[in-house]
Amino acid sequence: MKTFRVLAAMTCLALAACSSTSLEKSTSSTVTIAGASYVIAQLTAGTWIATAAGSPRVISGSTPGKAALLSAIEQASRCKVTDSDYSRQGMQLDAQVDCDSRLRN
């Protein structure tokens, strides 16, 4: 049983390292909306995320706040947001983008 716990812990650490490494290497930018700074980053080819810059905290769940974050994701990705949802207990906004319908800015 002890071997299983050690293996499980090592797997979790490896997955966490891969996750943070891929996000660090991704395209990201910091935007300020209504005085709060957010990091907009590409997670996968079709998924972009918004998180609070600096210390982890819940991001804006208001309708205007979400609309501003989605607009920032569209500007950063140059793609149209087709779907979005909050994750990580409201600390991250995940957005699916359609890059075949590139925005004309």
N, C-alpha and C positions, 0 to 999 in steps of 0.2 A: 504494500500500500504506500509506503514511503517513497519508493521509486516512482510510482504513478504521480504523486504530488510534485516531486521534483521535475518530472517530465512535463507535467501540466504547467508549472510555473515557468519553465524555460520556453515553452511554446508561446505563452502569453507575452513574455518579454520579447521574443523574436517578432511576433506579430505587431507589437507596439512599435518596435524599432523600424520595421518596414513601413508602417503607416506614417510615422512622423517623417521618415526620410523621403517618401514619395511626395508628401505635401510640401516639404521644404524645397524640393527640386522643382515643384510646379510653378506655373506662372501665378504671381500674386501681386496685389496692389492694395494700398491703404486708401480708403475714402472716408471723408467726414460728412456725416448726415446729422443735421440739427445739433451740432456741437459734439457728437459722439463719433469716435473713430472705429472703423470696421476694416477687417482684412477680407478681401475678396480673392479667392484662390480656386484654381482648377484642380478638381479631385480626380476626374476621369475625362475621357474625350467628350462625354455628354453631360457631365455633372460639375457644377461650380458651387462653392459654398461661401457663406458670409459668417464671420465670427467677430466678436468684439476684439479690438486691438488691446494689447496689454494683458491685464489679468483676466482670467475667465469670468464671465458674467452672462446673465440672461440678456438676450438682445431684444430689440423692440418688437413687440407683438401687435402693436396698433396697426390699423389699416394704412394710415399714411406712412408709418415707419417701414412696414413690409413693402409697400409700393416703392419707396425710395431705395430699399436694399435690392429689390428686383431690378430697378432701373440701373443701379450701380453694377450689378452682375451683367446686365445686357451690354453696358458700356465696356466693361472689362473684357468680356468674352467676344464681343461683336457678333453675338448670336441672340436669337429670340428665346426668351424663357417660355417654356411650354407647361411646366408644372413645378410646384415647390411645396416644401413642408419643413416644419421645424423638427430638429432632432437634438439629441444630447440634452434633454430636459429644457429645451428652449434656448440653449447656448449656441446653436448653429442653425442657419437656414440653408437647406439643400435645394438647389434649383436644377431642373433638367433643362437643357438647352437644345435648340434645333439650329445647327450651324449651316444646314442646307438653305435655310431662309435667312441668310446673313442680313443684319440690319444695315440700313444705309444712313450713316451718321455724317 
